Amino acid sequence: MDGRPEIDSLVAQVERFCGSLRRLSPEARLRLAARLRDELGQVVETAIDASMTAAARRGWGLRRIGRLVGLSHETVRSRIGRSMESERA
């Protein structure tokens, strides 16, 4: 962990939620787990895109940004471009 108690708290909450799914039917478990994955994923990806865009505006290179988020520099370039386009819209 990077020492951020907020992240540790969120992870613990998600783990508790996932543990509570055990009492549900397989269909409900799958539906809720998939929804959680999709919604959390969207929130996190939006935050990553905004962070990558901010870093690029500060002069960071695409490869440097990519190393920190585990993406290729070409993927970083594409996502920053989409992020900037949506800001203009």
C-alpha positions in Angstrom: 0.0 0.0 0.0 1.1 3.6 -0.5 0.0 4.7 2.9 -3.3 6.3 1.9 -5.8 5.3 4.6 -8.7 6.3 2.3 -7.7 3.6 -0.2 -7.3 1.0 2.5 -10.8 2.0 3.9 -12.4 1.7 0.4 -10.8 -1.7 -0.2 -12.0 -2.9 3.1 -15.6 -1.7 2.4 -15.5 -3.4 -1.0 -14.2 -6.7 0.6 -17.0 -6.5 3.2 -19.6 -6.0 0.4 -18.2 -8.9 -1.6 -18.3 -11.1 1.4 -21.9 -10.2 2.0 -22.7 -11.5 -1.5 -22.1 -15.1 -0.3 -25.6 -15.3 1.2 -27.3 -14.5 -2.2 -28.2 -16.7 -5.1 -25.5 -17.3 -7.7 -27.4 -15.1 -10.2 -27.7 -12.2 -7.8 -24.0 -12.6 -6.8 -22.9 -12.5 -10.4 -25.1 -9.5 -11.3 -24.1 -7.4 -8.3 -20.4 -8.3 -8.6 -20.4 -7.4 -12.3 -22.2 -4.1 -11.6 -19.7 -3.3 -8.9 -16.8 -4.0 -11.2 -18.3 -1.9 -14.0 -19.2 1.1 -11.9 -16.0 1.2 -9.8 -14.0 0.6 -13.0 -15.6 3.6 -14.7 -15.0 5.9 -11.7 -11.3 4.8 -11.5 -10.7 5.0 -15.3 -12.2 8.5 -15.3 -9.8 9.6 -12.5 -6.8 8.0 -14.3 -7.7 9.8 -17.5 -8.0 13.2 -15.7 -4.7 12.5 -13.9 -2.9 11.6 -17.1 -4.2 14.7 -18.8 -3.0 16.9 -15.9 0.4 15.3 -15.9 0.7 15.8 -19.7 -0.2 19.4 -19.3 2.6 19.8 -16.8 5.0 18.5 -19.4 5.3 14.9 -18.3 6.2 12.5 -21.1 3.8 9.8 -22.3 6.2 7.0 -21.4 6.6 8.3 -17.9 2.9 8.5 -17.4 2.4 5.1 -18.9 4.9 3.5 -16.5 3.1 4.9 -13.5 -0.4 3.6 -14.6 0.7 0.4 -16.4 -0.2 1.5 -19.9 1.7 1.9 -23.2 2.6 5.4 -24.2 0.3 5.0 -27.3 -2.6 4.1 -25.0 -1.8 7.1 -22.9 -1.7 9.3 -25.9 -5.1 8.0 -27.1 -6.8 8.4 -23.7 -5.4 11.9 -23.1 -6.7 12.9 -26.6 -10.2 11.6 -25.8 -10.1 13.3 -22.4 -9.1 16.6 -23.9 -11.8 16.2 -26.6 -14.5 15.6 -23.9 -13.4 18.7 -22.0 -13.9 20.8 -25.1 -17.4 19.4 -25.7 
